[in-house]
Amino acid sequence: MSTFGLTVYVLVWPVLSSLVLLTLCTALVFDIRKAKKDGTSLV
């Protein structure tokens, strides 16, 4: 495997995990706002 290929492979994982974390945080904020609007508990 070339150095460039290995570098790209190693750098892809932080990007993918950051996207997953961003998606989860966005969904959490959306759920918190909806629960606050409805007057219900998040748990």
ABEGO torsion letter per residue (X at the ends): XBAAAAAAAAAAAAAAAAAAAAAAAAAAAAAAAAAAAAGBBAX
